[in-house]
């Protein structure tokens, strides 16, 4: 696959249904954890499940039985799902660090004077393309910690300012996303800061796993809202891999071998999981250099080691998409067929809907459609992981002024 390819490319994982679940990896996403984490989020002021839209007219148009889209633009007023993982990891890590039973998120008046003083002397640090950093900054603001956030070159100034509005010291570095991750990790070690990052690596797995666990609320809500007509296919965005791996572990624990087919979706120029599965050597392979894509939240070159192990063993299909697929999804969601609900979905949020549309309507993707067995009996679940987190870019794309960058 060329880095500037305009084709949708995919790779099936022959090992996905062959191996038994590795309980050491998936047990952290079992029903007992789902219940506890859902209760954690319910205790946050302003919590409510985000809406699930049933796009029945679109499903009929695409020749499938159902299309459901979970709209995360409503999550705690932050326009993205990331706060679920960041809040859970931040609070649980601080409770362990400070040896206290409960740190109330969103109500500093319930903190003792001693706890308040301790929290004021803690600095949380992270790297982000936007949504995760805003979530960490929001969580730190809620409890009275200091936060420092690094963003890669080319990051949206709007996303930078959204992070700063929560009191964070945020800046854009001269490097890509993975350079920002390394910078955050180095400064955390040098200054005894608390690193809240979703990229697992040797010696740093607990916090990334807690971030992944935080996403269980999202999945539990969605399957509760779907009801008895469970999905046959789930398409999910993939950056460092934490979101799809968390979803996959949730599905393995809940459904075992009868789980829905999971399709992991990445940008062409940052498709590390797709390339790793193609390599077929069992190892994760990073993508280096320019991670140039409008899907900023997915522009990650180095896979999380924990996410890779789960997806390598159980992920069904790995897809790499050019930016035009995301553009298609944004326009379809924003301009729906009659009686379907319109949805504002950002560049990273809409790529899965764009992919489903392309598979169903473009003869060039016939083999993928046949492999997935997409037909009138198929029920497809998607997650719009963000709203218009960069409103100017959103309008540019949806109003038709966007053109792909030259390679």
C-alpha positions in Angstrom: 0.0 0.0 0.0 1.4 3.4 -1.0 1.1 6.1 1.6 -0.8 8.3 -0.8 -3.1 5.6 -2.1 -6.7 6.6 -2.8 -7.9 3.0 -2.5 -9.6 1.3 0.4 -7.4 -1.6 1.4 -8.1 -4.4 3.9 -6.7 -7.5 5.4 -8.6 -10.4 7.1 -7.1 -11.9 10.2 -7.1 -15.6 9.9 -6.3 -16.0 13.7 -9.3 -14.0 14.8 -11.7 -16.9 15.5 -9.1 -19.6 16.0 -7.6 -18.7 19.3 -9.3 -18.9 22.7 -9.6 -15.7 24.6 -6.5 -14.8 26.6 -8.2 -14.1 29.9 -5.1 -12.3 31.2 -5.9 -9.6 28.6 -9.7 -9.7 28.4 -10.7 -10.3 32.0 -10.2 -6.5 32.8 -13.2 -5.9 30.4 -15.6 -8.5 31.9 -19.1 -7.8 33.2 -18.0 -7.0 36.8 -15.8 -4.3 35.5 -18.5 -3.0 33.1 -20.8 -2.5 36.1 -18.3 -0.8 38.3 -17.1 1.6 35.6 -20.7 2.5 34.5 -21.4 3.4 38.2 -18.2 5.5 38.2 -19.4 7.6 35.3 -23.0 7.8 36.6 -21.6 9.5 39.7 -20.1 12.4 37.6 -22.4 15.4 37.6 -24.1 15.8 34.2 -23.7 12.1 33.2 -26.3 10.8 30.8 -26.1 8.2 28.0 -25.3 9.7 24.6 -28.0 9.1 21.9 -28.0 6.1 19.5 -29.5 7.0 16.1 -31.2 4.3 14.0 -30.6 5.4 10.4 -33.3 3.2 8.9 -33.6 5.1 5.6 -29.8 4.9 5.1 -29.8 1.2 5.9 -32.5 0.6 3.3 -30.5 2.7 0.7 -27.3 0.7 1.5 -29.1 -2.7 1.3 -28.5 -3.7 4.9 -30.9 -4.5 7.8 -29.9 -1.7 10.2 -27.4 1.1 10.7 -27.0 2.5 14.3 -24.7 5.4 15.1 -23.7 6.3 18.7 -23.3 10.1 18.9 -20.5 11.1 21.2 -20.7 14.8 20.5 -23.0 15.0 23.6 -20.5 13.5 26.1 -20.1 15.8 29.1 -20.2 18.8 26.9 -16.7 18.0 25.5 -17.8 16.9 22.0 -16.0 13.6 22.1 -15.8 10.2 23.9 -12.3 10.5 25.3 -13.4 11.8 28.6 -14.7 8.4 29.6 -11.2 6.8 29.6 -9.3 9.8 30.8 -11.5 10.5 33.8 -11.5 6.9 35.0 -7.7 6.5 34.7 -7.0 9.8 36.3 -9.2 9.3 39.3 -8.3 5.7 39.9 -4.5 6.5 39.6 -4.7 9.4 42.0 -6.7 7.4 44.5 -4.0 4.8 44.5 -1.2 7.4 44.6 -2.7 9.3 47.5 -4.1 6.3 49.2 -7.6 7.6 49.5 -10.9 5.8 49.0 -12.7 8.3 46.8 -11.9 11.5 44.9 -15.1 13.2 43.9 -15.0 14.3 40.3 -16.8 17.6 39.6 -17.3 18.6 43.3 -14.2 20.1 44.9 -16.3 21.2 47.8 -16.4 17.6 49.0 -12.6 17.5 49.2 -10.9 17.7 52.6 -8.3 20.5 53.0 -5.6 17.9 53.1 -6.7 16.2 49.9 -7.1 19.6 48.2 -3.5 20.5 49.1 -2.2 17.2 47.8 -4.0 17.6 44.5 -2.8 21.1 43.9 0.7 19.8 44.0 0.2 17.1 41.3 0.8 17.7 37.6 -0.8 15.5 35.0 0.8 15.4 31.6 -0.2 13.9 28.3 0.1 14.0 24.5 -2.9 14.4 22.2 -4.2 15.3 18.8 -7.0 17.1 20.7 -9.8 15.2 22.3 -7.8 13.1 24.8 -5.8 16.1 26.0 -9.0 18.1 26.5 -10.4 15.3 28.5 -7.3 15.1 30.7 -7.3 18.9 31.2 -11.0 18.8 32.0 -10.5 16.1 34.6 -7.6 17.9 36.2 -9.6 21.1 36.3 -12.5 19.3 38.0 -10.4 18.1 40.9 -7.8 20.9 41.2 -4.7 19.4 39.6 -2.3 21.1 37.2 -2.1 19.7 33.6 0.4 19.9 30.8 -0.5 18.9 27.3 1.6 18.5 24.1 0.2 18.4 20.6 1.9 17.4 17.3 2.8 19.8 14.6 -0.1 20.8 12.4 -2.6 20.5 15.2 -5.7 22.6 15.0 -5.4 26.0 16.9 -9.1 25.6 17.9 -8.4 22.3 19.6 -5.3 23.8 21.3 -7.5 26.7 22.7 -10.2 24.2 23.8 -7.6 22.5 26.0 -6.2 25.7 27.4 -9.7 26.8 28.4 -9.6 24.1 31.1 -6.5 25.6 32.6 -3.9 23.4 30.9 -0.5 24.5 29.8 -0.8 23.3 26.3 1.5 23.7 23.3 2.2 22.4 19.8 5.6 20.8 19.3 7.8 20.4 16.3 7.2 16.7 15.7 4.4 14.1 15.1 2.1 12.5 17.6 4.5 9.8 18.6 7.2 12.5 19.3 4.7 14.3 21.5 4.0 11.0 23.4 7.8 10.6 24.0 8.1 14.2 25.2 5.3 13.8 27.7 6.7 10.5 29.0 10.2 12.0 29.3 9.0 15.1 31.2 6.8 12.9 33.5 9.9 10.9 34.5 12.1 13.9 34.9 9.7 16.0 37.0 7.7 13.2 38.8 4.5 14.2 36.9 1.6 11.8 36.4 1.5 10.6 32.8 -2.1 9.9 31.6 -1.5 8.3 28.2 -3.3 5.5 26.3 -0.3 4.1 24.5 0.9 1.1 26.5 4.6 0.1 26.3 6.8 -2.2 28.4 6.7 -0.9 32.0 3.7 1.3 31.4 0.5 -0.6 31.1 -1.8 0.0 34.1 -2.9 3.5 33.1 -3.4 2.7 29.4 -5.5 -0.3 30.5 -7.6 1.9 32.8 -8.2 4.3 29.9 -9.4 1.4 27.9 -11.6 0.2 30.7 -13.2 3.7 30.9 -14.6 3.1 27.4 -16.7 0.2 28.7 -19.4 2.7 29.6 -19.7 3.7 25.9 -20.1 0.1 24.8 -22.5 -0.9 27.5 -24.7 2.0 26.7 -24.7 1.2 23.0 -25.7 -2.5 23.4 -28.3 -1.6 26.0 -29.8 0.9 23.5 -29.7 -1.6 20.6 -31.7 -4.0 22.7 -32.5 -7.6 21.5 -31.5 -6.9 17.9 -27.8 -7.2 18.4 -25.4 -6.1 15.7 -23.8 -8.5 13.3 -21.0 -6.0 12.5 -19.2 -3.3 14.4 -16.9 -0.8 12.6 -14.6 1.1 14.9 -11.9 3.8 14.6 -8.3 2.9 15.3 -5.6 5.3 16.4 -3.1 3.8 19.0 -5.7 1.0 19.2 -7.1 1.5 22.7 -10.7 2.1 21.5 -11.1 -1.0 19.2 -9.1 -3.2 21.6 -11.4 -2.2 24.5 -14.5 -2.9 22.4 -13.1 -6.2 21.2 -12.2 -7.4 24.7 -15.8 -6.3 25.8 -17.3 -8.4 22.9 -15.1 -11.4 23.6 -16.0 -11.4 27.3 -19.7 -10.9 26.6 -20.3 -13.0 23.5 -17.3 -15.3 23.0 -17.3 -16.9 19.6 -20.7 -15.6 18.6 -19.6 -11.9 18.9 -20.2 -9.5 16.0 -17.5 -9.2 13.3 -15.2 -6.3 14.3 -13.7 -4.1 11.6 -10.8 -1.8 12.7 -10.5 1.4 10.6 -7.4 3.5 10.2 -6.2 6.4 7.9 -4.1 5.3 5.0 -1.1 7.3 6.1 -1.2 6.1 9.8 -2.3 2.5 9.3 0.1 0.7 11.7 -2.4 -2.0 12.7 -3.3 -2.8 9.1 0.4 -3.0 8.2 1.2 -5.1 11.2 -1.5 -7.7 10.3 -0.3 -7.7 6.7 3.3 -8.4 7.9 1.9 -11.6 9.6 4.9 -12.0 11.9 3.0 -11.4 15.1 4.7 -8.1 15.8 3.4 -4.5 15.8 4.9 -2.3 13.1 5.0 1.4 13.5 4.4 4.0 10.8 7.0 6.8 10.8 7.4 10.2 9.3 4.4 12.5 8.3 1.1 11.1 9.6 -0.7 13.4 7.2 -4.5 12.9 7.5 -7.5 15.1 8.3 -8.4 12.4 10.8 -6.3 14.0 13.5 -7.6 11.8 16.3 -6.3 8.7 14.4 -3.0 10.1 13.2 -0.9 7.8 15.4 2.1 5.8 14.1 3.0 3.6 17.1 0.5 0.9 18.3 -0.2 0.5 21.9 1.3 -2.8 22.9 -1.7 -3.9 25.0 -4.1 -3.0 22.2 -2.0 -4.8 19.6 -2.1 -8.1 21.6 -5.9 -8.0 21.8 -6.5 -7.0 18.2 -3.8 -9.4 16.8 -5.5 -12.3 18.5 -9.2 -11.5 17.9 -9.7 -8.6 15.4 -11.5 -9.8 12.3 -10.8 -7.2 9.5 -8.3 -4.4 9.4 -9.0 -1.5 6.9 -6.9 1.5 5.8 -8.9 4.4 4.3 -8.0 7.6 2.5 -9.3 10.9 3.8 -12.1 11.0 1.2 -13.8 8.2 3.0 -14.1 10.3 6.2 -15.3 13.2 4.1 -18.1 11.0 2.6 -19.1 10.0 6.1 -19.3 13.6 7.4 -21.5 14.7 4.5 -23.8 11.7 4.7 -24.3 12.1 8.4 -24.8 15.8 8.2 -27.2 15.6 5.3 -29.3 12.5 5.9 -32.1 10.9 4.0 -35.7 12.0 5.0 -36.7 10.8 8.5 -33.1 9.9 9.5 -31.6 12.1 12.2 -28.8 14.5 11.1 -25.6 14.2 13.0 -22.6 16.5 13.3 -19.6 14.2 13.1 -16.0 15.2 12.8 -13.2 13.9 10.7 -12.3 11.0 13.0 -15.9 10.4 14.0 -17.4 9.8 10.5 -14.8 7.6 8.8 -16.6 4.3 9.7 -19.9 5.5 8.2 -18.0 6.7 5.2 -16.5 3.2 4.9 -19.8 1.4 5.2 -21.2 3.7 2.5 -18.2 3.0 0.1 -18.4 -0.7 0.7 -22.1 -0.8 -0.1 -22.1 1.5 -3.1 -18.7 1.2 -4.9 -18.2 -1.9 -7.1 -14.5 -1.6 -6.4 -15.2 -2.8 -2.9 -17.2 -5.8 -3.9 -14.8 -8.4 -2.5 -14.8 -6.7 0.9 -18.6 -6.6 1.0 -18.7 -10.3 0.0 -16.2 -11.2 2.7 -18.1 -9.3 5.3 -21.4 -10.8 4.1 -23.2 -7.5 4.2 -26.8 -8.0 3.1 -30.3 -7.4 4.3 -29.7 -9.4 7.4 -26.7 -7.3 8.5 -27.1 -5.0 11.5 -24.2 -2.5 11.7 -23.1 -0.6 14.8 -20.9 2.5 14.4 -19.5 5.1 16.8 -19.3 8.8 15.9 -16.5 9.4 18.3 -16.4 13.2 18.0 -18.5 16.2 16.8 -17.1 19.3 15.1 -14.0 19.6 17.4 -12.6 21.9 14.7 -15.7 23.8 13.5 -13.9 25.7 10.7 -12.6 22.5 9.2 -16.0 20.8 9.6 -17.7 23.5 7.6 -15.0 23.5 5.0 -15.5 19.8 4.4 -19.3 19.6 4.7 -19.9 22.7 2.6 -17.7 21.3 -0.2 -14.6 23.4 -0.1 -12.3 20.6 1.0 -9.7 19.2 -1.4 -7.2 16.4 -0.6 -3.6 17.5 0.0 -1.0 16.6 -2.5 1.1 13.7 -1.4 
